Amino acid sequence: MRIEIPQNVGKVRVAMGLGGKYVVWNGKQGKHEFSIICRNRKEAQELAEKINKKRHDGEIEV
């Protein structure tokens, strides 16, 4: 599944979401919130690192 990443997403981090799922989240709520639900912590950390280091072309494969 491909997810489009907004240009102004800011810095993302790994957080614990509902049901014990790991989430890559930008720390905002409402209109500017960005989050990706991941299978495990390792996958979440890899995605967060790619997004923070801008190693994507506007979208990322999950």
mmCIF file as gemmi writes it, N, C-alpha and C atoms, coordinates in Angstrom:
data_model
loop_
_atom_site.group_PDB
_atom_site.id
_atom_site.type_symbol
_atom_site.label_atom_id
_atom_site.label_alt_id
_atom_site.label_comp_id
_atom_site.label_asym_id
_atom_site.label_entity_id
_atom_site.label_seq_id
_atom_site.pdbx_PDB_ins_code
_atom_site.Cartn_x
_atom_site.Cartn_y
_atom_site.Cartn_z
_atom_site.occupancy
_atom_site.B_iso_or_equiv
_atom_site.pdbx_formal_charge
_atom_site.auth_seq_id
_atom_site.auth_asym_id
_atom_site.pdbx_PDB_model_num
ATOM 1 N N . MET Axp A 1 ? 0.846 -1.174 0 1 0 ? 1 A 1
ATOM 2 C CA . MET Axp A 1 ? 0 0 0 1 0 ? 1 A 1
ATOM 3 C C . MET Axp A 1 ? 0.893 1.239 0 1 0 ? 1 A 1
ATOM 4 N N . ARG Axp A 2 ? 0.554 2.193 -0.863 1 0 ? 2 A 1
ATOM 5 C CA . ARG Axp A 2 ? 1.313 3.441 -0.946 1 0 ? 2 A 1
ATOM 6 C C . ARG Axp A 2 ? 0.578 4.54 -0.189 1 0 ? 2 A 1
ATOM 7 N N . ILE Axp A 3 ? 1.332 5.296 0.603 1 0 ? 3 A 1
ATOM 8 C CA . ILE Axp A 3 ? 0.764 6.396 1.374 1 0 ? 3 A 1
ATOM 9 C C . ILE Axp A 3 ? 1.457 7.679 0.951 1 0 ? 3 A 1
ATOM 10 N N . GLU Axp A 4 ? 0.669 8.691 0.619 1 0 ? 4 A 1
ATOM 11 C CA . GLU Axp A 4 ? 1.21 9.979 0.219 1 0 ? 4 A 1
ATOM 12 C C . GLU Axp A 4 ? 1.616 10.768 1.464 1 0 ? 4 A 1
ATOM 13 N N . ILE Axp A 5 ? 2.806 11.338 1.414 1 0 ? 5 A 1
ATOM 14 C CA . ILE Axp A 5 ? 3.329 12.097 2.557 1 0 ? 5 A 1
ATOM 15 C C . ILE Axp A 5 ? 3.244 13.585 2.223 1 0 ? 5 A 1
ATOM 16 N N . PRO Axp A 6 ? 2.561 14.375 3.05 1 0 ? 6 A 1
ATOM 17 C CA . PRO Axp A 6 ? 2.462 15.814 2.801 1 0 ? 6 A 1
ATOM 18 C C . PRO Axp A 6 ? 3.837 16.483 2.893 1 0 ? 6 A 1
ATOM 19 N N . GLN Axp A 7 ? 3.976 17.605 2.195 1 0 ? 7 A 1
ATOM 20 C CA . GLN Axp A 7 ? 5.253 18.312 2.166 1 0 ? 7 A 1
ATOM 21 C C . GLN Axp A 7 ? 5.63 18.86 3.53 1 0 ? 7 A 1
ATOM 22 N N . ASN Axp A 8 ? 4.663 19.345 4.283 1 0 ? 8 A 1
ATOM 23 C CA . ASN Axp A 8 ? 4.932 20.002 5.565 1 0 ? 8 A 1
ATOM 24 C C . ASN Axp A 8 ? 4.583 19.1 6.743 1 0 ? 8 A 1
ATOM 25 N N . VAL Axp A 9 ? 4.905 17.814 6.659 1 0 ? 9 A 1
ATOM 26 C CA . VAL Axp A 9 ? 4.547 16.871 7.723 1 0 ? 9 A 1
ATOM 27 C C . VAL Axp A 9 ? 5.331 17.139 9.009 1 0 ? 9 A 1
ATOM 28 N N . GLY Axp A 10 ? 6.506 17.697 8.909 1 0 ? 10 A 1
ATOM 29 C CA . GLY Axp A 10 ? 7.33 17.956 10.089 1 0 ? 10 A 1
ATOM 30 C C . GLY Axp A 10 ? 8.056 16.69 10.527 1 0 ? 10 A 1
ATOM 31 N N . LYS Axp A 11 ? 8.511 16.676 11.767 1 0 ? 11 A 1
ATOM 32 C CA . LYS Axp A 11 ? 9.238 15.525 12.294 1 0 ? 11 A 1
ATOM 33 C C . LYS Axp A 11 ? 8.24 14.522 12.87 1 0 ? 11 A 1
ATOM 34 N N . VAL Axp A 12 ? 8.403 13.263 12.502 1 0 ? 12 A 1
ATOM 35 C CA . VAL Axp A 12 ? 7.503 12.215 13.003 1 0 ? 12 A 1
ATOM 36 C C . VAL Axp A 12 ? 8.211 11.381 14.057 1 0 ? 12 A 1
ATOM 37 N N . ARG Axp A 13 ? 7.415 10.672 14.87 1 0 ? 13 A 1
ATOM 38 C CA . ARG Axp A 13 ? 7.976 9.802 15.902 1 0 ? 13 A 1
ATOM 39 C C . ARG Axp A 13 ? 7.11 8.565 16.029 1 0 ? 13 A 1
ATOM 40 N N . VAL Axp A 14 ? 7.626 7.572 16.71 1 0 ? 14 A 1
ATOM 41 C CA . VAL Axp A 14 ? 6.901 6.327 16.945 1 0 ? 14 A 1
ATOM 42 C C . VAL Axp A 14 ? 6.117 6.478 18.249 1 0 ? 14 A 1
ATOM 43 N N . ALA Axp A 15 ? 4.831 6.153 18.183 1 0 ? 15 A 1
ATOM 44 C CA . ALA Axp A 15 ? 3.973 6.249 19.363 1 0 ? 15 A 1
ATOM 45 C C . ALA Axp A 15 ? 3.135 4.977 19.461 1 0 ? 15 A 1
ATOM 46 N N . MET Axp A 16 ? 2.561 4.752 20.627 1 0 ? 16 A 1
ATOM 47 C CA . MET Axp A 16 ? 1.679 3.616 20.836 1 0 ? 16 A 1
ATOM 48 C C . MET Axp A 16 ? 0.249 4.078 20.577 1 0 ? 16 A 1
ATOM 49 N N . GLY Axp A 17 ? -0.4 3.44 19.621 1 0 ? 17 A 1
ATOM 50 C CA . GLY Axp A 17 ? -1.77 3.808 19.283 1 0 ? 17 A 1
ATOM 51 C C . GLY Axp A 17 ? -2.78 2.943 20.004 1 0 ? 17 A 1
ATOM 52 N N . LEU Axp A 18 ? -4.013 3.027 19.58 1 0 ? 18 A 1
ATOM 53 C CA . LEU Axp A 18 ? -5.085 2.242 20.169 1 0 ? 18 A 1
ATOM 54 C C . LEU Axp A 18 ? -4.876 0.76 19.903 1 0 ? 18 A 1
ATOM 55 N N . GLY Axp A 19 ? -5.2 -0.064 20.861 1 0 ? 19 A 1
ATOM 56 C CA . GLY Axp A 19 ? -5.094 -1.508 20.692 1 0 ? 19 A 1
ATOM 57 C C . GLY Axp A 19 ? -3.668 -2.021 20.734 1 0 ? 19 A 1
ATOM 58 N N . GLY Axp A 20 ? -2.722 -1.219 21.206 1 0 ? 20 A 1
ATOM 59 C CA . GLY Axp A 20 ? -1.338 -1.667 21.305 1 0 ? 20 A 1
ATOM 60 C C . GLY Axp A 20 ? -0.59 -1.655 19.986 1 0 ? 20 A 1
ATOM 61 N N . LYS Axp A 21 ? -1.113 -0.976 18.984 1 0 ? 21 A 1
ATOM 62 C CA . LYS Axp A 21 ? -0.447 -0.88 17.684 1 0 ? 21 A 1
ATOM 63 C C . LYS Axp A 21 ? 0.548 0.275 17.697 1 0 ? 21 A 1
ATOM 64 N N . TYR Axp A 22 ? 1.65 0.096 16.983 1 0 ? 22 A 1
ATOM 65 C CA . TYR Axp A 22 ? 2.632 1.171 16.85 1 0 ? 22 A 1
ATOM 66 C C . TYR Axp A 22 ? 2.232 2.076 15.697 1 0 ? 22 A 1
ATOM 67 N N . VAL Axp A 23 ? 2.415 3.377 15.9 1 0 ? 23 A 1
ATOM 68 C CA . VAL Axp A 23 ? 1.986 4.376 14.938 1 0 ? 23 A 1
ATOM 69 C C . VAL Axp A 23 ? 3.132 5.345 14.695 1 0 ? 23 A 1
ATOM 70 N N . VAL Axp A 24 ? 3.354 5.69 13.419 1 0 ? 24 A 1
ATOM 71 C CA . VAL Axp A 24 ? 4.271 6.772 13.069 1 0 ? 24 A 1
ATOM 72 C C . VAL Axp A 24 ? 3.4 8.022 13.024 1 0 ? 24 A 1
ATOM 73 N N . TRP Axp A 25 ? 3.696 9.022 13.879 1 0 ? 25 A 1
ATOM 74 C CA . TRP Axp A 25 ? 2.803 10.147 14.117 1 0 ? 25 A 1
ATOM 75 C C . TRP Axp A 25 ? 3.584 11.445 14.177 1 0 ? 25 A 1
ATOM 76 N N . ASN Axp A 26 ? 3.01 12.526 13.657 1 0 ? 26 A 1
ATOM 77 C CA . ASN Axp A 26 ? 3.714 13.804 13.663 1 0 ? 26 A 1
ATOM 78 C C . ASN Axp A 26 ? 3.398 14.663 14.893 1 0 ? 26 A 1
ATOM 79 N N . GLY Axp A 27 ? 2.614 14.174 15.832 1 0 ? 27 A 1
ATOM 80 C CA . GLY Axp A 27 ? 2.366 14.888 17.076 1 0 ? 27 A 1
ATOM 81 C C . GLY Axp A 27 ? 1.296 15.956 16.994 1 0 ? 27 A 1
ATOM 82 N N . LYS Axp A 28 ? 0.613 16.062 15.863 1 0 ? 28 A 1
ATOM 83 C CA . LYS Axp A 28 ? -0.438 17.064 15.713 1 0 ? 28 A 1
ATOM 84 C C . LYS Axp A 28 ? -1.799 16.391 15.798 1 0 ? 28 A 1
ATOM 85 N N . GLN Axp A 29 ? -2.822 17.19 16.029 1 0 ? 29 A 1
ATOM 86 C CA . GLN Axp A 29 ? -4.179 16.673 16.06 1 0 ? 29 A 1
ATOM 87 C C . GLN Axp A 29 ? -5.057 17.523 15.166 1 0 ? 29 A 1
ATOM 88 N N . GLY Axp A 30 ? -6.106 16.925 14.663 1 0 ? 30 A 1
ATOM 89 C CA . GLY Axp A 30 ? -7.042 17.659 13.827 1 0 ? 30 A 1
ATOM 90 C C . GLY Axp A 30 ? -6.65 17.622 12.368 1 0 ? 30 A 1
ATOM 91 N N . LYS Axp A 31 ? -6.781 18.763 11.712 1 0 ? 31 A 1
ATOM 92 C CA . LYS Axp A 31 ? -6.596 18.864 10.27 1 0 ? 31 A 1
ATOM 93 C C . LYS Axp A 31 ? -5.18 18.498 9.81 1 0 ? 31 A 1
ATOM 94 N N . HIS Axp A 32 ? -4.181 18.822 10.591 1 0 ? 32 A 1
ATOM 95 C CA . HIS Axp A 32 ? -2.793 18.62 10.177 1 0 ? 32 A 1
ATOM 96 C C . HIS Axp A 32 ? -2.168 17.345 10.731 1 0 ? 32 A 1
ATOM 97 N N . GLU Axp A 33 ? -2.984 16.459 11.262 1 0 ? 33 A 1
ATOM 98 C CA . GLU Axp A 33 ? -2.47 15.199 11.822 1 0 ? 33 A 1
ATOM 99 C C . GLU Axp A 33 ? -2.056 14.259 10.698 1 0 ? 33 A 1
ATOM 100 N N . PHE Axp A 34 ? -0.931 13.559 10.905 1 0 ? 34 A 1
ATOM 101 C CA . PHE Axp A 34 ? -0.434 12.568 9.961 1 0 ? 34 A 1
ATOM 102 C C . PHE Axp A 34 ? -0.021 11.344 10.759 1 0 ? 34 A 1
ATOM 103 N N . SER Axp A 35 ? -0.585 10.18 10.424 1 0 ? 35 A 1
ATOM 104 C CA . SER Axp A 35 ? -0.208 8.964 11.143 1 0 ? 35 A 1
ATOM 105 C C . SER Axp A 35 ? -0.3 7.761 10.219 1 0 ? 35 A 1
ATOM 106 N N . ILE Axp A 36 ? 0.584 6.799 10.446 1 0 ? 36 A 1
ATOM 107 C CA . ILE Axp A 36 ? 0.602 5.531 9.722 1 0 ? 36 A 1
ATOM 108 C C . ILE Axp A 36 ? 0.636 4.425 10.767 1 0 ? 36 A 1
ATOM 109 N N . ILE Axp A 37 ? -0.331 3.526 10.716 1 0 ? 37 A 1
ATOM 110 C CA . ILE Axp A 37 ? -0.371 2.388 11.64 1 0 ? 37 A 1
ATOM 111 C C . ILE Axp A 37 ? 0.545 1.297 11.102 1 0 ? 37 A 1
ATOM 112 N N . CYS Axp A 38 ? 1.409 0.743 11.96 1 0 ? 38 A 1
ATOM 113 C CA . CYS Axp A 38 ? 2.404 -0.252 11.561 1 0 ? 38 A 1
ATOM 114 C C . CYS Axp A 38 ? 2.169 -1.58 12.266 1 0 ? 38 A 1
ATOM 115 N N . ARG Axp A 39 ? 2.757 -2.645 11.71 1 0 ? 39 A 1
ATOM 116 C CA . ARG Axp A 39 ? 2.604 -3.989 12.271 1 0 ? 39 A 1
ATOM 117 C C . ARG Axp A 39 ? 3.382 -4.167 13.561 1 0 ? 39 A 1
ATOM 118 N N . ASN Axp A 40 ? 4.618 -3.637 13.587 1 0 ? 40 A 1
ATOM 119 C CA . ASN Axp A 40 ? 5.463 -3.808 14.767 1 0 ? 40 A 1
ATOM 120 C C . ASN Axp A 40 ? 6.36 -2.586 14.947 1 0 ? 40 A 1
ATOM 121 N N . ARG Axp A 41 ? 7.089 -2.563 16.047 1 0 ? 41 A 1
ATOM 122 C CA . ARG Axp A 41 ? 7.926 -1.408 16.377 1 0 ? 41 A 1
ATOM 123 C C . ARG Axp A 41 ? 9.073 -1.222 15.376 1 0 ? 41 A 1
ATOM 124 N N . LYS Axp A 42 ? 9.655 -2.309 14.92 1 0 ? 42 A 1
ATOM 125 C CA . LYS Axp A 42 ? 10.776 -2.223 13.98 1 0 ? 42 A 1
ATOM 126 C C . LYS Axp A 42 ? 10.349 -1.532 12.684 1 0 ? 42 A 1
ATOM 127 N N . GLU Axp A 43 ? 9.203 -1.948 12.146 1 0 ? 43 A 1
ATOM 128 C CA . GLU Axp A 43 ? 8.692 -1.337 10.925 1 0 ? 43 A 1
ATOM 129 C C . GLU Axp A 43 ? 8.402 0.149 11.143 1 0 ? 43 A 1
ATOM 130 N N . ALA Axp A 44 ? 7.825 0.487 12.289 1 0 ? 44 A 1
ATOM 131 C CA . ALA Axp A 44 ? 7.506 1.879 12.608 1 0 ? 44 A 1
ATOM 132 C C . ALA Axp A 44 ? 8.776 2.733 12.689 1 0 ? 44 A 1
ATOM 133 N N . GLN Axp A 45 ? 9.819 2.193 13.32 1 0 ? 45 A 1
ATOM 134 C CA . GLN Axp A 45 ? 11.075 2.946 13.436 1 0 ? 45 A 1
ATOM 135 C C . GLN Axp A 45 ? 11.72 3.158 12.071 1 0 ? 45 A 1
ATOM 136 N N . GLU Axp A 46 ? 11.665 2.151 11.196 1 0 ? 46 A 1
ATOM 137 C CA . GLU Axp A 46 ? 12.231 2.29 9.85 1 0 ? 46 A 1
ATOM 138 C C . GLU Axp A 46 ? 11.477 3.352 9.05 1 0 ? 46 A 1
ATOM 139 N N . LEU Axp A 47 ? 10.143 3.338 9.13 1 0 ? 47 A 1
ATOM 140 C CA . LEU Axp A 47 ? 9.346 4.34 8.417 1 0 ? 47 A 1
ATOM 141 C C . LEU Axp A 47 ? 9.622 5.745 8.938 1 0 ? 47 A 1
ATOM 142 N N . ALA Axp A 48 ? 9.683 5.899 10.258 1 0 ? 48 A 1
ATOM 143 C CA . ALA Axp A 48 ? 9.944 7.211 10.851 1 0 ? 48 A 1
ATOM 144 C C . ALA Axp A 48 ? 11.311 7.739 10.418 1 0 ? 48 A 1
ATOM 145 N N . GLU Axp A 49 ? 12.301 6.863 10.372 1 0 ? 49 A 1
ATOM 146 C CA . GLU Axp A 49 ? 13.641 7.277 9.948 1 0 ? 49 A 1
ATOM 147 C C . GLU Axp A 49 ? 13.636 7.726 8.488 1 0 ? 49 A 1
ATOM 148 N N . LYS Axp A 50 ? 12.959 6.983 7.616 1 0 ? 50 A 1
ATOM 149 C CA . LYS Axp A 50 ? 12.884 7.36 6.197 1 0 ? 50 A 1
ATOM 150 C C . LYS Axp A 50 ? 12.204 8.71 6.02 1 0 ? 50 A 1
ATOM 151 N N . ILE Axp A 51 ? 11.109 8.93 6.741 1 0 ? 51 A 1
ATOM 152 C CA . ILE Axp A 51 ? 10.366 10.187 6.604 1 0 ? 51 A 1
ATOM 153 C C . ILE Axp A 51 ? 11.173 11.352 7.156 1 0 ? 51 A 1
ATOM 154 N N . ASN Axp A 52 ? 11.806 11.181 8.308 1 0 ? 52 A 1
ATOM 155 C CA . ASN Axp A 52 ? 12.577 12.265 8.924 1 0 ? 52 A 1
ATOM 156 C C . ASN Axp A 52 ? 13.814 12.625 8.114 1 0 ? 52 A 1
ATOM 157 N N . LYS Axp A 53 ? 14.426 11.65 7.461 1 0 ? 53 A 1
ATOM 158 C CA . LYS Axp A 53 ? 15.626 11.92 6.656 1 0 ? 53 A 1
ATOM 159 C C . LYS Axp A 53 ? 15.276 12.244 5.21 1 0 ? 53 A 1
ATOM 160 N N . LYS Axp A 54 ? 13.952 12.374 4.928 1 0 ? 54 A 1
ATOM 161 C CA . LYS Axp A 54 ? 13.452 12.751 3.6 1 0 ? 54 A 1
ATOM 162 C C . LYS Axp A 54 ? 13.907 11.786 2.51 1 0 ? 54 A 1
ATOM 163 N N . ARG Axp A 55 ? 13.953 10.494 2.816 1 0 ? 55 A 1
ATOM 164 C CA . ARG Axp A 55 ? 14.314 9.473 1.827 1 0 ? 55 A 1
ATOM 165 C C . ARG Axp A 55 ? 13.048 8.892 1.192 1 0 ? 55 A 1
ATOM 166 N N . HIS Axp A 56 ? 12.227 9.769 0.627 1 0 ? 56 A 1
ATOM 167 C CA . HIS Axp A 56 ? 11.001 9.359 -0.045 1 0 ? 56 A 1
ATOM 168 C C . HIS Axp A 56 ? 10.715 10.368 -1.149 1 0 ? 56 A 1
ATOM 169 N N . ASP Axp A 57 ? 9.902 9.995 -2.107 1 0 ? 57 A 1
ATOM 170 C CA . ASP Axp A 57 ? 9.551 10.873 -3.214 1 0 ? 57 A 1
ATOM 171 C C . ASP Axp A 57 ? 8.083 11.308 -3.094 1 0 ? 57 A 1
ATOM 172 N N . GLY Axp A 58 ? 7.682 11.765 -1.936 1 0 ? 58 A 1
ATOM 173 C CA . GLY Axp A 58 ? 6.323 12.212 -1.736 1 0 ? 58 A 1
ATOM 174 C C . GLY Axp A 58 ? 5.359 11.103 -1.343 1 0 ? 58 A 1
ATOM 175 N N . GLU Axp A 59 ? 5.803 9.847 -1.452 1 0 ? 59 A 1
ATOM 176 C CA . GLU Axp A 59 ? 4.977 8.72 -1.009 1 0 ? 59 A 1
ATOM 177 C C . GLU Axp A 59 ? 5.88 7.593 -0.529 1 0 ? 59 A 1
ATOM 178 N N . ILE Axp A 60 ? 5.311 6.704 0.262 1 0 ? 60 A 1
ATOM 179 C CA . ILE Axp A 60 ? 6.091 5.629 0.86 1 0 ? 60 A 1
ATOM 180 C C . ILE Axp A 60 ? 5.294 4.327 0.776 1 0 ? 60 A 1
ATOM 181 N N . GLU Axp A 61 ? 5.986 3.238 0.582 1 0 ? 61 A 1
ATOM 182 C CA . GLU Axp A 61 ? 5.375 1.909 0.492 1 0 ? 61 A 1
ATOM 183 C C . GLU Axp A 61 ? 5.322 1.272 1.879 1 0 ? 61 A 1
ATOM 184 N N . VAL Axp A 62 ? 4.135 0.837 2.294 1 0 ? 62 A 1
ATOM 185 C CA . VAL Axp A 62 ? 3.962 0.218 3.611 1 0 ? 62 A 1
ATOM 186 C C . VAL Axp A 62 ? 3.636 -1.248 3.427 1 0 ? 62 A 1
